[in-house]
């Protein structure tokens, strides 16, 4: 065994290093999966949020989202928009909050994020995204 000063090789220390490495890799793999799923046209549902990148111009996606929300007969709560980001907040007929964030990614690509309610609703989020895509 190497007994140089400052070098301890206790089982507890090894366990701690392995645990930290495992946690780091688990977090990294989640980021990799989310990044892989965030390509143009791919969807990623993580936690309570549906995310995708659409191969469409930002202003066109904003208009399509506004039209989709109107056609779904959601009640508009607020809308904030500038040249780089738009946040549309509405409520469903069952009073679930829907927050859609649209980000200008440049090069005619647009990132969109949909959160429904406090804990998310994957099926409704996908239905909203499908309606937005139909408006494009």
C-alpha positions, 0 to 999 in steps of 0.5 A: 500500500502507498502510505505517502502523506496526504494519500488516504485510501479508506473504504469510506472515501472510495465509497464517497468518490464512487457515489459522487461519480455515479450521481454526476454521470446520472445527471450528465446522461439526463442532459445528454438525453434531453439534448438528443431529444431537443433536435429539430422535430424531436420532443422531450418530456422531462419533469412537467415540461414538453420541449422541442425545436421546430424548423420554423421562423420564430414569428411564424411559430408565435402566430401559430401558437396564438392561433392554436390557443384561440382554436383550443378555446383557452382563456388568455391570461397574459402574453409577453413578446419581444424579438427573442422570446415570447411567453403565452399564459392561458387557462383551459376550460378546467382551469389548468394553467398552460404556459408556452415559452417560445424562444428564437433560436436563429437560422429559422429554428424556434424552441418551444416549451409547454408546461400544463398545471403544477405537475404537468400533463404530458397528453395535453402538452402533446395535444397543444404541440400538435395543434401548434404544428397544424397551424404552421 
